[in-house]
């Protein structure tokens, strides 16, 4: 499905074709607003989705495995760019 993501490395929003599957996505249950809801591997990078109405964040050169599939580490990365 096509979604719009924030890409800080490019300094803009962009539309990507993201396929979310059990193999490429980690979901975090019991999220409150502004908690990290999911992380998805995408083309040599990662998509970090915060719960709420913000655009997902696209970060290059990192994967879910690199951060240990960890919600808190995903939050730290998200905060570095936002």
Secondary structure by P-SEA (a helix, b strand, c coil): cbbbbbbccccbbbbbbcccccccbbbbccccccccccccccccbbbbbccccccbbbbcccccccccccaaaaaaaaaacc
